Amino acid sequence: MTYDRLSPEVPLGPFAMSRITVWSTPGSKAKLHASEHCSRVRSGTLTASELPLSAVVERMCPRCAEFGPWARPGTGLGIFLEALTGLGLLYELGRYAGPDEDTRTDEDVRQTATLLNRPSRNLPEDDLDGAAEEDEDDWREMREARDERALIFGQWREAAASLHRAFGLLAPFPWLKPWAGPFLGQKASYSALLQQQARQLIRQDALVVAACVEAMDAPDLLPEDPALTALGPPATVASGLASLWQRWSGGAAGSWEHPREQGYVAHYLTDGMRGRRKGRDAVLGHAKQLVSAWTAEAEAAASGPWDERILVARLPERFALRRSDRNESYGHELSEWELGVLVCWGMEVDWERLTITLRVPEPVASRLLSPGSTLSCHTPEEAAAEPVAVPEQLVESGVFDDGPVGERRPVTAGHLRALRTIAREADQLYLVLSTANGPEVIPLSVLEQRVKAGGRYIIVAAAGDLPEGILPEWCEQAAETNSPEGGSVWPPRIHDSKDPGFARHLGAAEGEQVVARLMRGSRWEAGAALRSLSLARGVTDLRVFEGTYDERGHHRGVFPYDVWHGLLAMETLRLAPFRPASQDRSRGGSGLPLGVLARVQLYTTDAAGRYEGRAHSPGCQHQRGDRGLTRNYDLVTVEEMVRAEGFDPCGTCGGYATRRLTEAQIAYYRAAHRVHEIADRVRWAAGNREWAGDRTALVAEVTKWSHKDAVDEWLETEEQATRWHQVIRELSRTAQQLQ
């Protein structure tokens, strides 16, 4: 078997006869390629053909066998092949499967253990008399031994994590388990070997003492001690002593070193004091006495004998993340002490469920059962009462979008767990169908919640699998090199309502172009963003796309953030034409009906002035600009905003973002502003009899709008139509009086 490469030995199960498109050059022995652009294609005319997957495996190009996109992403076959190839199951089965050149021999480990377990020797500055001088070679050997220990612990952790990931990748494909069993056994044996090596490099008594340190109460520290007067006033002394205790207790409780190795922290109390300053030696001596006393207290508390307890520890899922995916400074990372406990007292290990059965001394058990432990530990009785079951996961043909819609089966929670576990682009939008709600576009997180609650849904298509043919103009725009205003992403603002381009920047069509320009650096990324946009635009409430958070607390959107600019215009509408003239004379309202604009959606942090501070849009610089909409935003319509009394907008963003307008809404918005401008001119002319403008042309323009047939298409009720024509008649009468 060739690891990380699909080969004939791998069982294909129900996907064996799935037909895939391959490319090849002439010849019966020519390699088959997943893509016509494969770098291994040397010469000759490429021919496309459809063959069963089982007939393709033996002739696969080596590169395509490892990385080739043999099926559409998101389909059952695509998920299966993604789970196997690349950094998937075949790769994991080949890692940490047995000793290699990086594995330490038993003799190497014994020598390292001898160095680590010998009595510690103080650095010169640790010697109160200043007489002893540490041998530099000894310290170099000790440092190398500690690095060796960290390396072996890292190998053990990576081997165990790889084994857990292999179990997770196998779960959706039960037909692979008998074949993969021997490989999993090899990985488990090697993980046990590394655990045995790591166990030799840790002193169990040191871990017991560290557990007792964690249980110690903060001591009563005396800032008035005469030996500490050189530090300054009592408040400074108290702060320094508290910091010293925190440094010592934190280091001693979290390390796999014996707490006596933490003696160096005494020097932190003299930070900032020059070496020859009077009283420094007294302060340092007092600090060392405190540290020695604390260490002695912990050792006395740890003196046995102790009864042993059996606990079942469940490791956090972060334990199984790849090293490149882990943030080692993350607050919930396992400490050295916890890792030491796992290797020293671990008996039975279930890496599929990330559980380890421990037999530990009482002080260690007490600490593991405390609320502050990262490890979730239970007694065997508690663990038996609440068994940790591996959720069912399954990937089948005919569930995802890889067959006729009429033949698909409802998706289950297990299917969705498998999709999230395996597919790299699982978090995206999905077009689904149900008898309860009909066709909908929802994120994977929402689909998971509904299926878990008992909903029955058919997946019609994922955003990433929409055909290229529906986006021909968008793809061309994504490849453009020119954009408005000499390279700007954003279109110019046109303020003249007579201009055909007035308000175009608010429209959905302009939103498509903005997204394409924002994603212009990569044609593939632009296509993915525009596919998401095409699905998202039909959703009633855009807040459903708020996204989720990963295990590290990082926000994970359902599409690239730039898609929000295709859904929302991050600016306000000019609503003066629709405000009553009698109530808003200072702003020149014309009292026009809202028509098709009435139900246009506006998103704001505070529509009614309920919270302290101004209202903002999701694109405002005062908001987090990388998240888009969330459930914390208010959704109001233009009709509600016109009547809003407590709305207090931000002066920078205007307070809300506008859902992009349709062509009909833009046309009516433009018409309303044109009529509003004419009304301003008519009212001004009526109040200025000496005005020398063309009164005849003004009357003609008012008359034109009274006969505009398209107006009735923009007005949704008889009341709105009546109001429009009433305003126009009043303007017409006023204009007639000007002649």
QUIRA-V666442 format. One record per residue. SS is DSSP state (2 for helix, 1 for strand, 0 for the rest). D_LAST is the distance of its C-alpha to the last C-alpha in whole Angstrom. Layout:
ss:d_last
SS:D_LAST
SS:D_LAST
This chain:
ss:d_last
0:96
0:93
0:91
0:87
0:87
0:87
0:90
0:92
0:94
0:91
0:91
0:87
2:88
2:85
2:83
0:86
0:84
0:81
1:80
1:78
1:77
1:79
1:79
1:82
0:84
0:86
0:90
0:91
0:92
0:88
0:87
1:84
1:81
0:78
0:75
0:75
0:74
0:78
0:79
0:83
0:81
0:83
0:83
0:83
0:80
0:79
1:79
1:77
1:79
1:79
1:82
1:84
2:84
2:88
2:88
2:86
2:88
2:91
2:89
1:86
0:85
2:87
2:83
2:81
2:84
2:83
2:80
0:78
0:75
0:77
0:75
0:71
0:71
0:70
0:72
2:76
2:77
2:75
2:76
2:80
2:80
2:78
2:80
2:83
0:82
0:81
0:82
0:82
2:86
2:88
2:87
2:88
2:91
2:92
0:92
0:94
0:97
0:100
0:101
0:100
0:101
0:98
0:101
0:103
0:107
2:109
2:111
2:108
2:106
2:110
2:110
2:106
2:107
2:110
2:108
2:105
2:108
0:110
0:110
0:107
0:108
0:106
0:104
2:106
2:103
2:104
0:108
0:108
0:111
0:110
0:113
0:112
0:110
0:108
0:109
2:106
2:107
2:108
2:104
2:103
2:105
2:103
2:100
2:101
2:102
2:99
2:97
2:99
2:99
2:95
2:95
2:97
2:95
2:92
2:94
2:95
2:91
2:90
2:92
2:92
2:88
2:88
2:90
2:88
2:85
2:87
2:88
2:84
2:84
2:86
2:85
0:83
0:85
2:88
2:90
2:90
2:92
2:96
2:95
2:94
2:96
2:99
2:96
2:95
2:99
2:99
2:96
2:98
2:101
2:100
2:97
2:101
2:102
2:100
2:100
2:104
2:103
2:101
2:103
2:106
0:103
0:102
0:105
2:104
2:106
2:103
2:100
2:102
2:102
2:98
2:98
2:100
2:97
2:94
2:96
0:97
0:95
0:94
0:97
0:97
0:96
0:97
0:95
0:98
0:100
2:102
2:102
2:98
2:98
2:97
2:94
0:92
0:91
2:92
2:88
2:88
2:92
2:91
2:88
2:90
2:93
2:90
2:89
2:92
2:93
2:90
2:91
2:94
2:94
2:91
2:93
2:96
2:94
2:92
0:94
0:97
0:99
0:102
2:100
2:103
2:101
2:98
2:100
2:98
2:95
2:97
2:96
2:93
2:94
2:94
0:91
0:90
0:94
0:95
0:99
0:101
0:99
0:101
0:101
2:100
2:103
2:103
2:100
2:100
2:104
2:102
2:100
2:102
2:104
2:101
2:101
2:104
2:104
2:101
2:103
2:106
2:105
2:103
2:106
2:108
2:105
2:106
0:109
0:111
0:112
0:109
0:108
1:106
1:103
1:101
1:98
1:95
1:92
1:89
0:88
0:84
2:82
2:81
2:85
2:84
0:81
0:82
2:83
2:80
2:78
0:79
0:78
0:82
0:80
0:78
0:80
0:81
0:83
0:87
0:89
2:92
2:94
2:93
2:93
2:97
2:97
2:96
2:99
2:102
2:102
1:100
1:102
1:100
1:97
1:94
0:92
0:90
0:89
0:89
1:92
1:95
1:98
1:99
1:103
1:102
1:104
2:103
2:101
2:99
2:98
2:97
2:95
2:93
0:93
0:91
0:87
0:86
0:88
0:86
0:88
1:88
1:92
1:93
1:97
2:98
2:98
2:94
2:93
2:95
2:93
0:90
0:91
0:88
0:87
0:86
0:83
0:83
0:81
0:81
0:79
0:79
0:78
0:75
0:74
0:71
0:69
0:72
0:72
0:70
2:68
2:70
2:73
0:72
0:74
0:72
0:72
0:75
2:75
2:78
2:76
2:73
2:76
2:77
2:74
2:73
2:77
2:77
0:73
0:72
0:68
0:69
0:66
0:63
1:61
1:62
1:61
1:63
1:63
1:64
0:64
0:63
0:60
1:60
1:59
1:58
1:58
1:60
1:62
2:65
2:66
2:64
2:66
2:69
2:68
2:67
2:70
2:73
0:71
0:72
0:69
0:70
0:68
1:68
1:67
1:64
1:64
1:64
2:61
2:63
2:64
0:61
0:61
2:60
2:58
2:55
2:54
2:54
2:51
2:51
2:55
2:53
2:51
2:54
0:56
0:53
0:53
0:50
0:47
2:44
2:43
2:47
2:49
0:47
0:48
0:44
0:41
0:38
0:35
0:32
0:29
0:26
0:25
0:24
0:28
0:30
0:32
0:31
0:33
2:36
2:38
2:38
1:39
2:43
2:43
2:42
2:45
2:47
2:47
2:47
2:51
2:52
2:51
2:53
0:56
0:56
0:59
0:61
2:60
2:62
2:61
2:57
2:58
2:60
2:57
2:54
2:57
2:56
2:53
2:52
2:55
2:53
0:49
0:50
0:52
0:50
0:51
2:52
2:54
2:57
2:57
0:58
0:61
1:65
1:68
0:71
0:74
0:73
0:70
0:68
1:65
1:65
0:61
0:61
0:59
0:58
0:56
0:54
2:53
2:51
2:48
2:48
2:47
1:45
1:43
0:44
0:41
0:38
0:35
0:31
0:31
2:28
2:25
2:28
0:28
0:27
0:24
0:25
0:29
0:28
2:25
2:27
2:27
0:23
0:24
0:22
0:25
0:25
0:28
0:31
2:32
2:35
2:35
0:36
0:40
0:40
1:43
1:43
1:46
1:47
0:50
0:49
0:46
0:46
0:48
0:51
0:53
0:54
0:51
0:48
1:47
0:48
0:47
0:50
0:49
0:49
0:51
0:53
0:54
0:57
0:55
0:58
0:57
0:54
0:53
0:56
0:56
0:56
0:52
1:50
1:47
1:44
1:41
2:37
2:37
2:40
2:39
2:35
2:37
0:40
0:41
0:44
0:43
0:44
1:43
0:45
0:43
0:44
0:44
0:41
0:44
0:44
1:44
1:41
1:43
0:42
1:39
0:39
2:37
2:35
2:34
2:33
2:31
2:29
2:29
2:27
2:25
2:25
2:24
2:22
2:19
2:21
2:19
2:16
2:16
2:17
2:14
2:12
2:14
2:14
2:11
2:10
0:13
0:13
0:10
0:12
0:11
0:11
0:11
0:10
2:6
2:7
2:11
2:10
2:9
2:11
2:14
2:13
2:14
2:17
2:19
2:18
0:20
0:23
0:26
0:28
2:27
2:29
2:32
2:31
0:31
0:35
0:34
2:32
2:31
2:30
2:28
2:26
2:25
2:24
2:21
2:21
2:19
2:17
2:16
2:15
2:13
2:11
2:11
2:10
2:7
2:6
0:6
0:4
0:0
